[in-house]
Amino acid sequence: MGSVKIDLASKEKRLEDAYPQDTVRGVYALLTQMHRIREGRFIKGDFDACILLLDFYQSIKDANLTERQQQVI
């Protein structure tokens, strides 16, 4: 039996590189492309987009923003 070397986390790494949540530029990119990321969950079945969005929403929750601030984001 042979083994196949496939990087299953490559798509997740690409999303993390494109939208780093610890930089202003990354958050801006995420917010401006949010519609594409959300759409990718359903059209492409992109599980990594789901993880990215869950992390983002958890970050918003942890930031202790007011309800209005959360709505604006």
Number of C-alpha atoms within 10 A of each C-alpha: 3 4 5 6 6 7 8 8 9 11 14 16 13 12 16 15 11 14 20 17 18 8 10 11 13 16 16 14 15 21 14 11 12 14 10 12 19 15 13 16 16 12 9 9 11 16 13 20 23 16 14 20 16 12 13 16 13 11 12 14 13 9 10 10 11 9 9 8 10 13 8 6 7
